[in-house]
Amino acid sequence: MAVWGSSFAILRALLGNSAASPLALVAVRMGIASALLATFLATSKAGRAQLRAIRGGLLRDGMVAGGLLGVGFLLQTEGLQRTTASRSGFLTGTLVVMTPLIEFVLFRKRPALPVLAGVLLAFVGMTFLSAPWSDASQATAFGDGLTIACAAVFAGQIVALGRIAPRHAVLPLVLVQLATTGALAGAAGPFVEAQHFSGAPRLWLALVYLALFATLLAFGVQTWAQKILPPVRVALISSLEPVFAALWAAVLIGERLTGRELAGGVLIVLGVAIGEAGAALRARARAPG
């Protein structure tokens, strides 16, 4: 979560300095990560067997999860151009309370009362953070909306991956997801932005960091975890991401939250903690001794 949180500030700095257009950045980031992972797999006999196994159900499932991941990244990256890294981190964090709601809508898995309480707190926090009643909020309203939509898509990806990951080996599934995300960004980019890529050394250094740690490591761990953990537990761990996003934004690019924005962020994290931790404790209490 600390690594994922750092990506908000890094991307905001790159986008703010016009080092690259958003979707070109996503496409190159995912392309680097996919190439590194494919090369790693190709260096061993077992890895080459996994590469040859990318077909049929694995290919289909990976493209579904990767498609959701790609749409989420597109929304998040576009939203990050129009809001702050701290706000983006906190608003993306609402995926944690959206995850059990999506499970209820799609699979009739009814959320517990603590989850509903968490949703209410998170909604109040989002309202404080975005402050739609204030004149200042108009500058980030569109970006905040895109980021909330991104959180909903990411929540859907967590739910989908929770059902997909147990069926397949981790690394080829990660490879298909990342390649699908990169392909979506590359295909959509020319239609929604004036694409550019500066090629500056610091841009490539940032991309290598994002590809290795915020992409390969982070999504590899997520995919592995979702083989053994339910979606709501993965979402609970994700609740730390907005906290780290705000901390990294303060350290790396000097962003500061106002008192109202900080209060909204705290309410979001509190809602996440109450909703998911409360549901986890309730499930444990009901488990046979």
MITORDO-273288 format. One line per field, with one value per residue (C-alpha): chain; residue in one letter; x, y, z. Coordinates in nm, 3 decimals, decimal comma. Example, Ala and Ser with C-alpha at 12.3 -4.5 7.8 and 13.67 -1.06 7.14 Angstrom:
ch A A
aa A S
east 1,230 1,367
north -0,450 -0,106
up 0,780 0,714
//
This chain:
ch A A A A A A A A A A A A A A A A A A A A A A A A A A A A A A A A A A A A A A A A A A A A A A A A A A A A A A A A A A A A A A A A A A A A A A A A A A A A A A A A A A A A A A A A A A A A A A A A A A A A A A A A A A A A A A A A A A A A A A A A A A A A A A A A A A A A A A A A A A A A A A A A A A A A A A A A A A A A A A A A A A A A A A A A A A A A A A A A A A A A A A A A A A A A A A A A A A A A A A A A A A A A A A A A A A A A A A A A A A A A A A A A A A A A A A A A A A A A A A A A A A A A A A A A A A A A A A A A A A A A A A A A A A A A A A A A A A A A A A A A A A A A A A A A A
aa M A V W G S S F A I L R A L L G N S A A S P L A L V A V R M G I A S A L L A T F L A T S K A G R A Q L R A I R G G L L R D G M V A G G L L G V G F L L Q T E G L Q R T T A S R S G F L T G T L V V M T P L I E F V L F R K R P A L P V L A G V L L A F V G M T F L S A P W S D A S Q A T A F G D G L T I A C A A V F A G Q I V A L G R I A P R H A V L P L V L V Q L A T T G A L A G A A G P F V E A Q H F S G A P R L W L A L V Y L A L F A T L L A F G V Q T W A Q K I L P P V R V A L I S S L E P V F A A L W A A V L I G E R L T G R E L A G G V L I V L G V A I G E A G A A L R A R A R A P G
east 0,000 0,293 0,425 0,083 0,034 0,359 0,235 -0,021 0,245 0,484 0,217 0,088 0,440 0,490 0,150 0,186 0,519 0,376 0,644 0,395 0,027 -0,171 -0,267 0,070 0,218 -0,010 0,058 0,436 0,425 0,222 0,429 0,752 0,600 0,461 0,792 0,987 0,749 0,741 1,123 1,144 0,907 1,093 1,420 1,306 1,148 0,858 0,806 0,799 0,537 0,330 0,362 0,240 -0,057 -0,188 -0,495 -0,854 -0,987 -0,669 -0,662 -1,033 -1,024 -0,707 -0,855 -1,170 -0,970 -0,724 -1,004 -1,151 -0,804 -0,743 -1,067 -0,993 -0,644 -0,777 -1,032 -0,778 -0,507 -0,745 -0,890 -0,544 -0,489 -0,785 -0,747 -0,469 -0,271 -0,402 -0,766 -0,716 -0,570 -0,853 -1,126 -0,969 -0,973 -1,352 -1,320 -1,299 -1,660 -1,778 -1,648 -1,909 -2,183 -2,088 -2,084 -2,436 -2,566 -2,408 -2,412 -2,671 -2,405 -2,569 -2,333 -2,333 -2,445 -2,083 -2,029 -2,336 -2,212 -1,876 -2,044 -2,229 -1,912 -1,718 -1,995 -1,984 -1,605 -1,626 -1,868 -1,629 -1,332 -1,493 -1,710 -1,952 -2,103 -1,779 -1,659 -1,310 -1,444 -1,542 -1,177 -1,151 -1,515 -1,468 -1,143 -1,305 -1,595 -1,361 -1,169 -1,483 -1,580 -1,232 -1,280 -1,602 -1,426 -1,132 -1,379 -1,534 -1,187 -1,123 -1,454 -1,383 -1,026 -1,148 -1,332 -1,071 -0,739 -0,795 -0,829 -0,491 -0,119 -0,027 0,237 0,067 -0,257 -0,072 0,091 -0,243 -0,392 -0,103 -0,082 -0,459 -0,437 -0,149 -0,332 -0,645 -0,445 -0,257 -0,577 -0,779 -0,502 -0,513 -0,889 -0,900 -0,575 -0,302 -0,036 0,323 0,613 0,918 1,168 1,349 1,579 1,381 1,064 1,220 1,350 1,001 0,851 1,097 1,001 0,630 0,666 0,875 0,723 0,383 0,286 0,467 0,521 0,191 -0,036 0,157 0,101 -0,266 -0,327 -0,148 -0,343 -0,676 -0,608 -0,643 -0,827 -1,186 -1,237 -1,347 -1,025 -0,816 -1,023 -0,956 -0,580 -0,632 -0,766 -0,407 -0,348 -0,506 -0,311 0,017 -0,095 -0,141 0,191 0,385 0,213 0,330 0,686 0,744 0,549 0,465 0,086 -0,105 -0,465 -0,685 -0,851 -1,178 -1,009 -0,814 -1,135 -1,297 -1,001 -1,007 -1,380 -1,321 -1,049 -1,261 -1,556 -1,336 -1,195 -1,534 -1,706 -1,452 -1,300 -1,648 -1,759 -1,445 -1,500 -1,863 -1,768 -1,509 -1,765 -2,002 -1,735 -1,756 -1,526
north 0,000 0,233 0,169 0,218 0,535 0,681 0,645 0,927 1,186 1,060 1,064 1,405 1,547 1,402 1,516 1,857 1,909 1,784 1,516 1,288 1,273 1,055 0,760 0,748 0,724 0,434 0,253 0,280 0,188 -0,126 -0,208 -0,197 -0,409 -0,664 -0,690 -0,740 -1,009 -1,190 -1,184 -1,323 -1,608 -1,686 -1,743 -2,070 -2,391 -2,359 -1,997 -2,083 -2,348 -2,081 -1,853 -2,132 -2,184 -1,832 -1,929 -2,035 -1,966 -1,801 -1,559 -1,479 -1,431 -1,225 -0,998 -0,946 -0,848 -0,650 -0,470 -0,351 -0,256 -0,064 0,134 0,213 0,337 0,552 0,716 0,758 0,906 1,146 1,245 1,303 1,581 1,767 1,713 1,681 1,366 1,364 1,394 1,132 0,892 0,934 0,914 0,605 0,456 0,447 0,129 -0,045 0,027 -0,012 -0,370 -0,527 -0,322 -0,461 -0,813 -0,753 -0,618 -0,892 -1,193 -1,101 -1,120 -0,893 -0,647 -0,649 -0,351 -0,241 -0,223 -0,004 0,220 0,241 0,336 0,619 0,751 0,728 0,912 1,193 1,197 1,221 1,512 1,692 1,621 1,734 2,010 2,050 2,355 2,557 2,769 2,620 2,269 2,361 2,344 1,976 1,860 1,685 1,523 1,409 1,257 1,067 0,938 0,817 0,636 0,485 0,360 0,185 0,015 -0,090 -0,236 -0,435 -0,558 -0,678 -0,867 -1,022 -1,114 -1,277 -1,530 -1,553 -1,573 -1,913 -2,078 -1,980 -1,941 -1,596 -1,471 -1,547 -1,402 -1,085 -1,070 -1,085 -0,819 -0,577 -0,634 -0,577 -0,256 -0,127 -0,215 -0,030 0,280 0,268 0,228 0,495 0,754 0,904 0,956 1,139 1,335 1,507 1,248 1,333 1,169 1,377 1,095 1,286 1,071 1,146 1,034 0,698 0,660 0,724 0,480 0,206 0,257 0,253 -0,054 -0,258 -0,169 0,000 -0,241 -0,577 -0,609 -0,452 -0,634 -0,956 -0,947 -0,855 -1,142 -1,388 -1,261 -1,298 -1,668 -1,713 -1,405 -1,292 -0,959 -0,773 -0,868 -0,742 -0,425 -0,382 -0,390 -0,131 0,110 0,213 0,339 0,687 0,751 0,676 0,881 1,189 1,132 1,085 1,389 1,599 1,463 1,450 1,743 1,957 1,917 2,002 1,919 2,188 2,119 2,034 1,803 1,633 1,580 1,428 1,198 1,086 1,009 0,804 0,598 0,565 0,449 0,195 0,067 0,040 -0,113 -0,379 -0,453 -0,475 -0,718 -0,926 -0,948 -1,042 -1,318 -1,450 -1,453 -1,659 -1,907 -2,249 -2,274
up 0,000 0,070 -0,282 -0,442 -0,238 -0,373 -0,732 -0,687 -0,607 -0,875 -1,144 -1,031 -1,055 -1,402 -1,529 -1,367 -1,542 -1,874 -1,898 -2,074 -2,154 -1,911 -2,129 -2,300 -1,952 -1,859 -2,187 -2,152 -1,782 -1,849 -2,156 -1,954 -1,677 -1,924 -2,112 -1,788 -1,664 -2,001 -2,014 -1,661 -1,747 -2,069 -1,881 -1,718 -1,842 -1,597 -1,701 -2,070 -1,994 -1,819 -2,122 -2,349 -2,115 -2,182 -2,381 -2,324 -1,977 -1,852 -2,143 -2,110 -1,732 -1,747 -2,012 -1,803 -1,494 -1,705 -1,888 -1,557 -1,438 -1,760 -1,740 -1,375 -1,462 -1,745 -1,514 -1,234 -1,454 -1,625 -1,288 -1,142 -1,395 -1,249 -0,874 -0,617 -0,539 -0,181 -0,286 -0,555 -0,299 -0,051 -0,316 -0,472 -0,123 -0,131 -0,338 -0,002 0,089 -0,271 -0,287 -0,053 -0,220 -0,562 -0,418 -0,288 -0,621 -0,833 -0,601 -0,336 -0,067 0,189 0,361 0,740 0,946 1,013 0,636 0,594 0,875 0,698 0,372 0,545 0,709 0,383 0,199 0,457 0,422 0,043 0,083 0,318 0,094 -0,231 -0,071 -0,363 -0,190 -0,207 -0,497 -0,469 -0,530 -0,885 -0,987 -0,890 -0,923 -1,256 -1,145 -0,819 -1,014 -1,246 -0,944 -0,768 -1,090 -1,099 -0,741 -0,843 -1,137 -0,919 -0,668 -0,952 -1,049 -0,693 -0,691 -1,032 -0,942 -0,622 -0,839 -1,114 -0,925 -0,757 -1,102 -1,245 -1,180 -1,051 -1,296 -1,631 -1,494 -1,392 -1,737 -1,921 -1,693 -1,741 -2,116 -2,149 -1,947 -2,161 -2,483 -2,368 -2,278 -2,608 -2,810 -2,625 -2,597 -2,948 -2,918 -2,585 -2,558 -2,751 -2,687 -2,606 -2,427 -2,341 -2,301 -2,023 -1,806 -1,488 -1,663 -1,747 -1,391 -1,256 -1,505 -1,410 -1,044 -1,127 -1,353 -1,108 -0,773 -0,820 -1,100 -1,106 -0,731 -0,624 -0,868 -0,829 -0,453 -0,503 -0,745 -0,515 -0,212 -0,391 -0,439 -0,063 0,068 -0,002 -0,182 0,130 0,309 0,019 0,020 0,393 0,332 0,057 0,318 0,394 0,040 0,075 0,394 0,218 -0,084 0,134 0,311 -0,015 -0,167 0,126 0,114 -0,262 -0,405 -0,102 -0,116 0,200 0,281 0,429 0,763 0,590 0,338 0,617 0,813 0,505 0,451 0,813 0,787 0,473 0,640 0,956 0,748 0,574 0,903 1,075 0,773 0,685 1,025 1,177 0,907 0,957 1,334 1,283 1,040 1,286 1,568 1,353 1,251 1,421 1,717
//
